[in-house]
């Protein structure tokens, strides 16, 4: 039973991690590479900050479950 639960948790974490990364606001992209835009420093606020911290937390949890999957399998 434990061998079935850990991969399912890992799949759910990976899907949530991909979603949290895709919902983050895009940067300047390749436009700044060729001198297209001026970059301005700004801080993350609100939902953007929450998504940033959520993606960090989900990546840490995904890494822990991957290590556990190796050692417990």
Order of alpha helices (4+ residues) and beta strands (2+ residues): alpha-alpha
